[in-house]
């Protein structure tokens, strides 16, 4: 009996695998993942080339004035960092090290770049993730409300608010928030991720709020939340304005479609028409904007992180660029590129889940 059951179970697994490969969504997902892998290889090449095209001498940026005048020390520095080899050979060594998870050693911190990124990326993820979730909730709600109240006072007010959010420079808003809420009113913590008298929770995810909650360290959790609020609100202001405007346009476009009028003519409840007909059709452009905004938040928080002394990816990228720390610069470029690829992959998959026409095409 066992000999008969084994072939039948293997045949069943083969039939399931064959059926999955024939499924339109499986083919759609396979194409997107394959494209993402090819683009990831392209990201490594672009990052390497652009980093090496940056004007300036890494030896002059990292060595002192006395050391830079000694040709032997300069030659030793270039040999140690592989800068004396041809660029194709440097790129090949970079790829070989990358396969083994080696991004090189930072010329400033003298630590592996991967270790530096492990500390910086979670800080930015926590900040950008909080901002995009809050922006998504507020921006979509405001956009839907503005579309349903088209050309009324509510719509005009929300459009003005969204225009202000998009127009006000983020760095200026960060300085204003820091001055008002920390310096003048003293109701918000000033900088960093935790109060000075608290220690970081045991590292699980690198997100202080999550790690503190998992460890049951509630004073640390509330301190992390309080330090997170002000920079999150600053980043949310721009993204809410962007999402409000795009959501309003997307919902207005769907409201004018014939199938929405038909659903209303059938006597369906307004809530059912809004949720099942309008919002689902409007989600595709909204998801596109959310994906782009999230990628921009992850890679563009340099000024906000600098103002609030937030030890994230933006601050690390700024220090690396100003000191021509090439391994660190390439590491940051690679991480940012991979983040955008992952965000675009998730957006493409959500397209296929929401709209069957996408995965069939």
C-alpha positions as YAML, in Angstrom:
chain: A
units: angstrom
residues:
- id: 1
  name: UNK
  ca: [0.00, 0.00, 0.00]
- id: 2
  name: UNK
  ca: [2.85, 2.37, 0.83]
- id: 3
  name: UNK
  ca: [4.45, 1.75, -2.58]
- id: 4
  name: UNK
  ca: [1.19, 2.67, -4.27]
- id: 5
  name: UNK
  ca: [0.57, 5.75, -2.13]
- id: 6
  name: UNK
  ca: [3.99, 7.32, -2.76]
- id: 7
  name: UNK
  ca: [3.65, 7.57, -6.58]
- id: 8
  name: UNK
  ca: [0.09, 8.86, -6.22]
- id: 9
  name: UNK
  ca: [1.16, 11.60, -3.80]
- id: 10
  name: UNK
  ca: [4.09, 12.61, -6.03]
- id: 11
  name: UNK
  ca: [1.77, 12.66, -9.05]
- id: 12
  name: UNK
  ca: [-0.64, 14.84, -7.11]
- id: 13
  name: UNK
  ca: [2.15, 17.26, -6.25]
- id: 14
  name: UNK
  ca: [3.22, 17.38, -9.91]
- id: 15
  name: UNK
  ca: [-0.35, 18.06, -11.01]
- id: 16
  name: UNK
  ca: [-0.69, 20.86, -8.46]
- id: 17
  name: UNK
  ca: [2.62, 22.38, -9.58]
- id: 18
  name: UNK
  ca: [1.59, 22.15, -13.24]
- id: 19
  name: UNK
  ca: [-1.78, 23.73, -12.49]
- id: 20
  name: UNK
  ca: [-0.05, 26.54, -10.58]
- id: 21
  name: UNK
  ca: [2.30, 27.21, -13.50]
- id: 22
  name: UNK
  ca: [-0.67, 27.42, -15.86]
- id: 23
  name: UNK
  ca: [-2.52, 29.84, -13.57]
- id: 24
  name: UNK
  ca: [-2.49, 33.42, -14.92]
- id: 25
  name: UNK
  ca: [-1.49, 34.89, -11.56]
- id: 26
  name: UNK
  ca: [1.41, 32.42, -11.22]
- id: 27
  name: UNK
  ca: [2.78, 33.41, -14.64]
- id: 28
  name: UNK
  ca: [2.26, 37.07, -13.76]
- id: 29
  name: UNK
  ca: [4.12, 36.67, -10.45]
- id: 30
  name: UNK
  ca: [6.97, 34.69, -12.06]
- id: 31
  name: UNK
  ca: [7.52, 37.40, -14.67]
- id: 32
  name: UNK
  ca: [7.55, 40.15, -12.08]
- id: 33
  name: UNK
  ca: [10.00, 38.33, -9.79]
- id: 34
  name: UNK
  ca: [12.31, 37.50, -12.72]
- id: 35
  name: UNK
  ca: [12.25, 41.12, -13.85]
- id: 36
  name: UNK
  ca: [13.02, 42.29, -10.31]
- id: 37
  name: UNK
  ca: [16.07, 39.99, -10.11]
- id: 38
  name: UNK
  ca: [17.44, 41.31, -13.41]
- id: 39
  name: UNK
  ca: [16.86, 44.87, -12.26]
- id: 40
  name: UNK
  ca: [18.65, 44.11, -8.99]
- id: 41
  name: UNK
  ca: [21.73, 43.12, -10.99]
- id: 42
  name: UNK
  ca: [21.40, 46.35, -12.94]
- id: 43
  name: UNK
  ca: [21.18, 48.28, -9.68]
- id: 44
  name: UNK
  ca: [24.55, 46.90, -8.56]
- id: 45
  name: UNK
  ca: [26.14, 48.01, -11.86]
- id: 46
  name: UNK
  ca: [24.59, 51.49, -11.79]
- id: 47
  name: UNK
  ca: [25.50, 51.98, -8.13]
- id: 48
  name: UNK
  ca: [29.11, 50.92, -8.74]
- id: 49
  name: UNK
  ca: [29.55, 53.09, -11.84]
- id: 50
  name: UNK
  ca: [27.95, 56.23, -10.40]
- id: 51
  name: UNK
  ca: [29.90, 55.92, -7.15]
- id: 52
  name: UNK
  ca: [33.18, 55.71, -9.02]
- id: 53
  name: UNK
  ca: [32.24, 58.67, -11.22]
- id: 54
  name: UNK
  ca: [31.88, 60.96, -8.20]
- id: 55
  name: UNK
  ca: [34.59, 63.66, -8.42]
- id: 56
  name: UNK
  ca: [37.09, 63.62, -5.62]
- id: 57
  name: UNK
  ca: [39.82, 61.43, -4.21]
- id: 58
  name: UNK
  ca: [38.79, 58.97, -1.47]
- id: 59
  name: UNK
  ca: [42.38, 58.93, -0.19]
- id: 60
  name: UNK
  ca: [42.38, 62.71, 0.22]
- id: 61
  name: UNK
  ca: [38.98, 62.60, 1.97]
- id: 62
  name: UNK
  ca: [39.89, 59.85, 4.43]
- id: 63
  name: UNK
  ca: [43.57, 60.45, 5.14]
- id: 64
  name: UNK
  ca: [44.89, 63.36, 7.17]
- id: 65
  name: UNK
  ca: [46.88, 66.26, 5.75]
- id: 66
  name: UNK
  ca: [50.20, 64.73, 6.83]
- id: 67
  name: UNK
  ca: [49.37, 61.25, 5.54]
- id: 68
  name: UNK
  ca: [48.15, 62.46, 2.14]
- id: 69
  name: UNK
  ca: [51.59, 63.91, 1.47]
- id: 70
  name: UNK
  ca: [53.26, 60.50, 1.86]
- id: 71
  name: UNK
  ca: [53.04, 58.51, -1.44]
- id: 72
  name: UNK
  ca: [53.67, 55.22, 0.38]
- id: 73
  name: UNK
  ca: [50.70, 55.73, 2.71]
- id: 74
  name: UNK
  ca: [48.46, 56.77, -0.21]
- id: 75
  name: UNK
  ca: [49.53, 53.71, -2.21]
- id: 76
  name: UNK
  ca: [48.88, 51.45, 0.76]
- id: 77
  name: UNK
  ca: [45.42, 52.99, 1.25]
- id: 78
  name: UNK
  ca: [44.51, 52.46, -2.43]
- id: 79
  name: UNK
  ca: [45.78, 48.88, -2.39]
- id: 80
  name: UNK
  ca: [43.96, 48.05, 0.85]
- id: 81
  name: UNK
  ca: [40.65, 49.32, -0.57]
- id: 82
  name: UNK
  ca: [41.20, 47.87, -4.06]
- id: 83
  name: UNK
  ca: [41.31, 51.29, -5.71]
- id: 84
  name: UNK
  ca: [44.48, 50.48, -7.65]
- id: 85
  name: UNK
  ca: [42.79, 47.75, -9.71]
- id: 86
  name: UNK
  ca: [40.91, 48.25, -13.02]
- id: 87
  name: UNK
  ca: [37.21, 49.09, -12.68]
- id: 88
  name: UNK
  ca: [35.95, 45.81, -14.25]
- id: 89
  name: UNK
  ca: [38.07, 43.86, -11.78]
- id: 90
  name: UNK
  ca: [36.77, 46.00, -8.91]
- id: 91
  name: UNK
  ca: [33.17, 45.35, -10.02]
- id: 92
  name: UNK
  ca: [33.77, 41.62, -10.25]
- id: 93
  name: UNK
  ca: [35.23, 41.57, -6.74]
- id: 94
  name: UNK
  ca: [32.28, 43.68, -5.55]
- id: 95
  name: UNK
  ca: [29.78, 41.16, -6.95]
- id: 96
  name: UNK
  ca: [31.70, 38.21, -5.50]
- id: 97
  name: UNK
  ca: [31.72, 39.81, -2.07]
- id: 98
  name: UNK
  ca: [28.08, 40.78, -2.42]
- id: 99
  name: UNK
  ca: [27.06, 37.17, -2.98]
- id: 100
  name: UNK
  ca: [28.61, 36.34, 0.40]
- id: 101
  name: UNK
  ca: [26.89, 39.27, 2.11]
- id: 102
  name: UNK
  ca: [30.04, 41.37, 2.26]
- id: 103
  name: UNK
  ca: [29.47, 45.05, 1.43]
- id: 104
  name: UNK
  ca: [32.96, 46.07, 2.47]
- id: 105
  name: UNK
  ca: [34.27, 48.01, 5.45]
- id: 106
  name: UNK
  ca: [33.37, 51.63, 6.05]
- id: 107
  name: UNK
  ca: [36.39, 53.91, 5.80]
- id: 108
  name: UNK
  ca: [34.94, 56.16, 8.52]
- id: 109
  name: UNK
  ca: [33.47, 53.85, 11.15]
- id: 110
  name: UNK
  ca: [35.95, 51.03, 10.33]
- id: 111
  name: UNK
  ca: [33.07, 48.58, 10.74]
- id: 112
  name: UNK
  ca: [31.44, 46.35, 8.10]
- id: 113
  name: UNK
  ca: [29.00, 48.39, 6.05]
- id: 114
  name: UNK
  ca: [26.41, 45.66, 6.55]
- id: 115
  name: UNK
  ca: [26.56, 46.20, 10.32]
- id: 116
  name: UNK
  ca: [26.16, 49.95, 9.90]
- id: 117
  name: UNK
  ca: [23.16, 49.43, 7.62]
- id: 118
  name: UNK
  ca: [21.60, 46.97, 10.05]
- id: 119
  name: UNK
  ca: [21.52, 49.78, 12.60]
- id: 120
  name: UNK
  ca: [20.47, 52.58, 10.21]
- id: 121
  name: UNK
  ca: [17.84, 50.90, 8.01]
- id: 122
  name: UNK
  ca: [15.45, 49.82, 10.84]
- id: 123
  name: UNK
  ca: [15.45, 53.37, 12.21]
- id: 124
  name: UNK
  ca: [14.39, 54.74, 8.84]
- id: 125
  name: UNK
  ca: [11.90, 51.91, 8.33]
- id: 126
  name: UNK
  ca: [10.26, 52.74, 11.64]
- id: 127
  name: UNK
  ca: [10.02, 56.42, 10.76]
- id: 128
  name: UNK
  ca: [8.92, 55.97, 7.14]
- id: 129
  name: UNK
  ca: [6.54, 53.11, 7.98]
- id: 130
  name: UNK
  ca: [4.76, 55.18, 10.63]
- id: 131
  name: UNK
  ca: [4.51, 58.13, 8.25]
- id: 132
  name: UNK
  ca: [3.11, 56.11, 5.33]
- id: 133
  name: UNK
  ca: [0.51, 54.30, 7.46]
- id: 134
  name: UNK
  ca: [-0.72, 57.56, 8.97]
- id: 135
  name: UNK
  ca: [-0.65, 59.24, 5.55]
- id: 136
  name: UNK
  ca: [-2.60, 56.40, 3.97]
- id: 137
  name: UNK
  ca: [-5.38, 56.52, 6.57]
- id: 138
  name: UNK
  ca: [-5.72, 60.32, 6.57]
- id: 139
  name: UNK
  ca: [-5.01, 60.95, 2.87]
- id: 140
  name: UNK
  ca: [-7.45, 58.36, 1.51]
- id: 141
  name: UNK
  ca: [-10.16, 59.48, 3.93]
- id: 142
  name: UNK
  ca: [-9.67, 63.14, 2.98]
- id: 143
  name: UNK
  ca: [-9.55, 62.31, -0.74]
- id: 144
  name: UNK
  ca: [-12.77, 60.28, -0.65]
- id: 145
  name: UNK
  ca: [-14.51, 62.96, 1.40]
- id: 146
  name: UNK
  ca: [-13.39, 65.70, -1.00]
- id: 147
  name: UNK
  ca: [-14.62, 63.70, -4.00]
- id: 148
  name: UNK
  ca: [-18.02, 62.99, -2.43]
- id: 149
  name: UNK
  ca: [-18.38, 66.68, -1.46]
- id: 150
  name: UNK
  ca: [-17.14, 67.97, -4.80]
- id: 151
  name: UNK
  ca: [-17.06, 71.78, -5.16]
- id: 152
  name: UNK
  ca: [-18.51, 72.28, -1.68]
- id: 153
  name: UNK
  ca: [-16.85, 74.05, 1.24]
- id: 154
  name: UNK
  ca: [-15.39, 70.78, 2.58]
- id: 155
  name: UNK
  ca: [-13.85, 69.99, -0.79]
- id: 156
  name: UNK
  ca: [-12.37, 73.48, -1.14]
- id: 157
  name: UNK
  ca: [-10.90, 73.37, 2.37]
- id: 158
  name: UNK
  ca: [-9.33, 69.94, 1.87]
- id: 159
  name: UNK
  ca: [-7.87, 71.00, -1.48]
- id: 160
  name: UNK
  ca: [-6.26, 74.05, 0.15]
- id: 161
  name: UNK
  ca: [-4.85, 71.89, 2.95]
- id: 162
  name: UNK
  ca: [-3.47, 69.35, 0.48]
- id: 163
  name: UNK
  ca: [-1.90, 72.13, -1.58]
- id: 164
  name: UNK
  ca: [-0.22, 73.53, 1.54]
- id: 165
  name: UNK
  ca: [1.05, 70.09, 2.50]
- id: 166
  name: UNK
  ca: [2.61, 69.55, -0.91]
- id: 167
  name: UNK
  ca: [4.02, 73.09, -1.21]
- id: 168
  name: UNK
  ca: [5.62, 73.63, 2.22]
- id: 169
  name: UNK
  ca: [9.29, 72.48, 2.24]
- id: 170
  name: UNK
  ca: [9.75, 69.51, 4.53]
- id: 171
  name: UNK
  ca: [12.97, 70.82, 6.09]
- id: 172
  name: UNK
  ca: [11.30, 74.16, 6.95]
- id: 173
  name: UNK
  ca: [8.33, 72.38, 8.51]
- id: 174
  name: UNK
  ca: [10.71, 70.17, 10.50]
- id: 175
  name: UNK
  ca: [12.57, 73.22, 11.84]
- id: 176
  name: UNK
  ca: [9.29, 74.95, 12.69]
- id: 177
  name: UNK
  ca: [7.91, 71.87, 14.48]
- id: 178
  name: UNK
  ca: [11.16, 71.42, 16.40]
- id: 179
  name: UNK
  ca: [11.19, 75.07, 17.48]
- id: 180
  name: UNK
  ca: [7.51, 75.26, 18.48]
- id: 181
  name: UNK
  ca: [6.82, 71.89, 20.08]
- id: 182
  name: UNK
  ca: [10.22, 71.23, 21.66]
- id: 183
  name: UNK
  ca: [11.94, 74.56, 22.26]
- id: 184
  name: UNK
  ca: [8.97, 76.84, 22.98]
- id: 185
  name: UNK
  ca: [6.23, 74.55, 24.35]
- id: 186
  name: UNK
  ca: [8.35, 71.64, 25.59]
- id: 187
  name: UNK
  ca: [5.59, 69.10, 24.86]
- id: 188
  name: UNK
  ca: [7.63, 66.90, 22.54]
- id: 189
  name: UNK
  ca: [11.07, 65.30, 22.90]
- id: 190
  name: UNK
  ca: [13.76, 66.95, 20.89]
- id: 191
  name: UNK
  ca: [15.97, 64.41, 19.20]
- id: 192
  name: UNK
  ca: [17.04, 60.79, 19.02]
- id: 193
  name: UNK
  ca: [14.97, 57.63, 19.27]
- id: 194
  name: UNK
  ca: [14.88, 57.28, 23.08]
- id: 195
  name: UNK
  ca: [15.25, 59.35, 26.22]
- id: 196
  name: UNK
  ca: [18.90, 59.61, 27.37]
- id: 197
  name: UNK
  ca: [18.24, 57.69, 30.60]
- id: 198
  name: UNK
  ca: [16.80, 54.64, 28.78]
- id: 199
  name: UNK
  ca: [18.62, 51.87, 26.94]
- id: 200
  name: UNK
  ca: [17.55, 50.28, 23.70]
- id: 201
  name: UNK
  ca: [15.41, 47.12, 23.97]
- id: 202
  name: UNK
  ca: [16.82, 43.71, 22.97]
- id: 203
  name: UNK
  ca: [17.16, 43.71, 19.19]
- id: 204
  name: UNK
  ca: [14.64, 41.55, 17.35]
- id: 205
  name: UNK
  ca: [13.48, 43.70, 14.44]
- id: 206
  name: UNK
  ca: [15.52, 46.86, 15.06]
- id: 207
  name: UNK
  ca: [12.29, 48.84, 15.47]
- id: 208
  name: UNK
  ca: [12.35, 50.22, 19.00]
- id: 209
  name: UNK
  ca: [8.56, 50.33, 19.36]
- id: 210
  name: UNK
  ca: [8.13, 46.71, 18.27]
- id: 211
  name: UNK
  ca: [11.14, 45.38, 20.20]
- id: 212
  name: UNK
  ca: [10.13, 47.20, 23.38]
- id: 213
  name: UNK
  ca: [6.58, 45.82, 23.12]
- id: 214
  name: UNK
  ca: [7.88, 42.29, 22.54]
- id: 215
  name: UNK
  ca: [10.17, 42.59, 25.58]
- id: 216
  name: UNK
  ca: [7.42, 44.10, 27.73]
- id: 217
  name: UNK
  ca: [9.50, 47.24, 28.38]
- id: 218
  name: UNK
  ca: [6.62, 49.72, 28.34]
- id: 219
  name: UNK
  ca: [8.54, 52.82, 29.52]
- id: 220
  name: UNK
  ca: [10.92, 52.26, 26.60]
- id: 221
  name: UNK
  ca: [7.95, 51.72, 24.27]
- id: 222
  name: UNK
  ca: [6.25, 54.99, 25.21]
- id: 223
  name: UNK
  ca: [9.53, 56.87, 25.00]
- id: 224
  name: UNK
  ca: [10.11, 55.48, 21.50]
- id: 225
  name: UNK
  ca: [6.56, 56.44, 20.47]
- id: 226
  name: UNK
  ca: [6.94, 59.99, 21.82]
- id: 227
  name: UNK
  ca: [10.24, 60.48, 19.99]
- id: 228
  name: UNK
  ca: [8.67, 59.08, 16.82]
- id: 229
  name: UNK
  ca: [5.62, 61.35, 16.74]
- id: 230
  name: UNK
  ca: [7.11, 64.71, 15.74]
- id: 231
  name: UNK
  ca: [9.26, 63.58, 12.77]
- id: 232
  name: UNK
  ca: [6.42, 61.29, 11.67]
- id: 233
  name: UNK
  ca: [3.95, 64.18, 11.60]
- id: 234
  name: UNK
  ca: [6.41, 66.30, 9.61]
- id: 235
  name: UNK
  ca: [6.85, 63.58, 6.97]
- id: 236
  name: UNK
  ca: [3.11, 62.87, 6.97]
- id: 237
  name: UNK
  ca: [2.19, 66.45, 6.04]
- id: 238
  name: UNK
  ca: [3.61, 66.20, 2.51]
- id: 239
  name: UNK
  ca: [2.43, 62.64, 1.86]
- id: 240
  name: UNK
  ca: [-1.11, 63.37, 3.09]
- id: 241
  name: UNK
  ca: [-1.37, 66.28, 0.67]
- id: 242
  name: UNK
  ca: [-0.17, 64.10, -2.19]
- id: 243
  name: UNK
  ca: [-2.51, 61.20, -1.37]
- id: 244
  name: UNK
  ca: [-5.49, 63.50, -0.85]
- id: 245
  name: UNK
  ca: [-5.12, 65.01, -4.31]
- id: 246
  name: UNK
  ca: [-4.58, 61.69, -6.09]
- id: 247
  name: UNK
  ca: [-7.37, 59.93, -4.20]
- id: 248
  name: UNK
  ca: [-9.80, 62.72, -5.00]
- id: 249
  name: UNK
  ca: [-8.97, 62.56, -8.72]
- id: 250
  name: UNK
  ca: [-9.15, 58.74, -8.82]
- id: 251
  name: UNK
  ca: [-12.50, 58.60, -6.98]
- id: 252
  name: UNK
  ca: [-14.01, 61.35, -9.15]
- id: 253
  name: UNK
  ca: [-12.98, 59.46, -12.28]
- id: 254
  name: UNK
  ca: [-14.61, 56.24, -11.05]
- id: 255
  name: UNK
  ca: [-17.78, 58.02, -9.89]
- id: 256
  name: UNK
  ca: [-18.43, 59.02, -13.49]
- id: 257
  name: UNK
  ca: [-18.32, 55.45, -14.82]
- id: 258
  name: UNK
  ca: [-21.47, 53.76, -16.16]
- id: 259
  name: UNK
  ca: [-21.25, 50.75, -13.84]
- id: 260
  name: UNK
  ca: [-21.33, 53.04, -10.79]
- id: 261
  name: UNK
  ca: [-24.45, 54.73, -12.11]
- id: 262
  name: UNK
  ca: [-25.97, 51.32, -12.78]
- id: 263
  name: UNK
  ca: [-25.20, 50.18, -9.23]
- id: 264
  name: UNK
  ca: [-26.89, 53.27, -7.85]
- id: 265
  name: UNK
  ca: [-29.87, 52.79, -10.16]
- id: 266
  name: UNK
  ca: [-30.31, 49.26, -8.78]
- id: 267
  name: UNK
  ca: [-30.87, 50.78, -5.36]
- id: 268
  name: UNK
  ca: [-27.70, 49.45, -3.73]
- id: 269
  name: UNK
  ca: [-26.74, 51.16, -0.47]
- id: 270
  name: UNK
  ca: [-24.36, 54.08, -0.87]
- id: 271
  name: UNK
  ca: [-21.79, 52.39, 1.39]
- id: 272
  name: UNK
  ca: [-21.81, 49.24, -0.76]
- id: 273
  name: UNK
  ca: [-21.36, 51.27, -3.94]
- id: 274
  name: UNK
  ca: [-18.49, 53.23, -2.38]
- id: 275
  name: UNK
  ca: [-16.59, 50.25, -0.97]
- id: 276
  name: UNK
  ca: [-17.18, 47.53, -3.56]
- id: 277
  name: UNK
  ca: [-17.38, 49.58, -6.74]
- id: 278
  name: UNK
  ca: [-15.68, 52.93, -6.32]
- id: 279
  name: UNK
  ca: [-12.79, 52.30, -3.93]
- id: 280
  name: UNK
  ca: [-11.72, 49.01, -5.49]
- id: 281
  name: UNK
  ca: [-11.49, 50.59, -8.94]
- id: 282
  name: UNK
  ca: [-9.68, 53.64, -7.55]
- id: 283
  name: UNK
  ca: [-7.13, 51.58, -5.61]
- id: 284
  name: UNK
  ca: [-4.79, 51.01, -8.56]
- id: 285
  name: UNK
  ca: [-3.63, 54.64, -8.97]
- id: 286
  name: UNK
  ca: [-3.71, 55.11, -5.18]
- id: 287
  name: UNK
  ca: [-1.42, 52.10, -4.65]
- id: 288
  name: UNK
  ca: [0.97, 53.51, -7.26]
- id: 289
  name: UNK
  ca: [1.27, 56.79, -5.38]
- id: 290
  name: UNK
  ca: [1.60, 55.01, -2.02]
- id: 291
  name: UNK
  ca: [4.45, 52.85, -3.36]
- id: 292
  name: UNK
  ca: [6.33, 55.82, -4.78]
- id: 293
  name: UNK
  ca: [5.76, 57.86, -1.61]
- id: 294
  name: UNK
  ca: [7.01, 55.04, 0.61]
- id: 295
  name: UNK
  ca: [10.16, 54.61, -1.47]
- id: 296
  name: UNK
  ca: [10.74, 58.37, -1.39]
- id: 297
  name: UNK
  ca: [10.30, 58.44, 2.39]
- id: 298
  name: UNK
  ca: [12.83, 55.63, 2.88]
- id: 299
  name: UNK
  ca: [15.46, 57.27, 0.72]
- id: 300
  name: UNK
  ca: [14.71, 60.98, 1.17]
- id: 301
  name: UNK
  ca: [14.57, 61.59, 4.91]
- id: 302
  name: UNK
  ca: [18.05, 63.12, 5.10]
- id: 303
  name: UNK
  ca: [17.07, 66.60, 6.27]
- id: 304
  name: UNK
  ca: [14.38, 65.45, 8.69]
- id: 305
  name: UNK
  ca: [16.72, 62.87, 10.22]
- id: 306
  name: UNK
  ca: [19.44, 65.50, 10.53]
- id: 307
  name: UNK
  ca: [17.15, 67.99, 12.27]
- id: 308
  name: UNK
  ca: [15.81, 65.44, 14.75]
- id: 309
  name: UNK
  ca: [19.17, 63.60, 15.14]
- id: 310
  name: UNK
  ca: [17.49, 60.43, 13.94]
- id: 311
  name: UNK
  ca: [20.21, 57.79, 13.30]
- id: 312
  name: UNK
  ca: [18.71, 56.45, 10.09]
- id: 313
  name: UNK
  ca: [19.68, 55.73, 6.52]
- id: 314
  name: UNK
  ca: [19.50, 59.36, 5.42]
- id: 315
  name: UNK
  ca: [21.94, 60.58, 8.06]
- id: 316
  name: UNK
  ca: [24.29, 57.67, 7.31]
- id: 317
  name: UNK
  ca: [24.15, 58.40, 3.57]
- id: 318
  name: UNK
  ca: [24.93, 62.08, 4.19]
- id: 319
  name: UNK
  ca: [27.98, 61.32, 6.33]
- id: 320
  name: UNK
  ca: [29.22, 58.75, 3.81]
- id: 321
  name: UNK
  ca: [28.82, 61.09, 0.83]
- id: 322
  name: UNK
  ca: [30.56, 64.04, 2.50]
- id: 323
  name: UNK
  ca: [33.59, 61.91, 3.38]
- id: 324
  name: UNK
  ca: [33.71, 59.95, 0.09]
- id: 325
  name: UNK
  ca: [33.32, 56.68, 1.98]
- id: 326
  name: UNK
  ca: [32.89, 54.60, -1.19]
- id: 327
  name: UNK
  ca: [31.93, 51.25, 0.40]
- id: 328
  name: UNK
  ca: [29.30, 52.97, 2.52]
- id: 329
  name: UNK
  ca: [28.01, 55.02, -0.43]
- id: 330
  name: UNK
  ca: [27.67, 51.88, -2.57]
- id: 331
  name: UNK
  ca: [25.95, 50.10, 0.31]
- id: 332
  name: UNK
  ca: [23.41, 52.89, 0.70]
- id: 333
  name: UNK
  ca: [22.82, 53.05, -3.05]
- id: 334
  name: UNK
  ca: [22.29, 49.31, -3.20]
- id: 335
  name: UNK
  ca: [19.85, 49.35, -0.26]
- id: 336
  name: UNK
  ca: [17.84, 52.24, -1.74]
- id: 337
  name: UNK
  ca: [17.69, 50.51, -5.13]
- id: 338
  name: UNK
  ca: [16.57, 47.22, -3.58]
- id: 339
  name: UNK
  ca: [13.94, 49.05, -1.55]
- id: 340
  name: UNK
  ca: [12.46, 50.60, -4.68]
- id: 341
  name: UNK
  ca: [12.50, 47.22, -6.45]
- id: 342
  name: UNK
  ca: [10.72, 45.54, -3.54]
- id: 343
  name: UNK
  ca: [8.15, 48.33, -3.32]
- id: 344
  name: UNK
  ca: [7.48, 48.14, -7.07]
- id: 345
  name: UNK
  ca: [7.22, 44.34, -6.86]
- id: 346
  name: UNK
  ca: [4.66, 44.58, -4.06]
- id: 347
  name: UNK
  ca: [2.73, 47.22, -6.01]
- id: 348
  name: UNK
  ca: [2.71, 45.01, -9.14]
- id: 349
  name: UNK
  ca: [1.47, 42.03, -7.13]
- id: 350
  name: UNK
  ca: [-1.28, 44.15, -5.57]
- id: 351
  name: UNK
  ca: [-2.27, 45.25, -9.08]
- id: 352
  name: UNK
  ca: [-2.78, 41.62, -10.01]
- id: 353
  name: UNK
  ca: [-4.74, 40.89, -6.83]
- id: 354
  name: UNK
  ca: [-7.06, 43.89, -7.20]
- id: 355
  name: UNK
  ca: [-7.53, 43.95, -10.97]
- id: 356
  name: UNK
  ca: [-7.67, 40.55, -12.76]
- id: 357
  name: UNK
  ca: [-7.16, 42.28, -16.13]
- id: 358
  name: UNK
  ca: [-3.58, 43.14, -15.14]
- id: 359
  name: UNK
  ca: [-2.46, 39.56, -14.50]
- id: 360
  name: UNK
  ca: [-4.28, 38.24, -17.61]
- id: 361
  name: UNK
  ca: [-2.50, 40.77, -19.82]
...
